[in-house]
Amino acid sequence: MAGYHPFLFFLITAVAAAELGLVAYLIHLFNKNGYPYGRGTYKPRDFKQRLDFIMFCAVWTTLFGLAYLIFISVGALFFLASIASSAVWLFLTMIFWVIGAALWHQVRWGGNCNGAPSISICRELQTVEALAWTAFGLSVLTLIAAMFAIRSTRPKSGYRGYYHDY
């Protein structure tokens, strides 16, 4: 399972970077033209707060995902490069993304974009939610892989083990 970690961390980082770019574009667009009302009784303030939280999740995941990707590839030997540290980060990341995706789902309008152009606000808002759920799923998958890595290094070094230990 250890061989998948660089690939999984790369995928998490790539999805978060795509989310970061899309959300930054939407924030710029909405700051210029005004935030829309959300679905139901949600005000533009609620829409903005949820978009800001998704932006936080994307920045958090991009920065730390890239850091862990570097730690794994160079074989760093300090606590932040340990399997336990990445498992804690993945757990927090998983929590952030599920909260962000669920809150975004509540406020997002435009559930069915039939007839909308390929590049439209409706499809961009759907993409924000899709990427958030994808980041959540990748976080869960990578956390499970990290748990298997901890289990396989337990005889040697347990949760203090590093990715290059096995």
Salt bridges, closest charged atoms under 4 A:
ASP46 OD1 - ARG45 NH1 3.73
ASP52 OD2 - LYS48 NZ 2.82
GLU129 OE2 - HIS105 ND1 2.72
GLU129 OE1 - ARG108 NE 2.57
ASP165 OD1 - HIS164 ND1 3.04
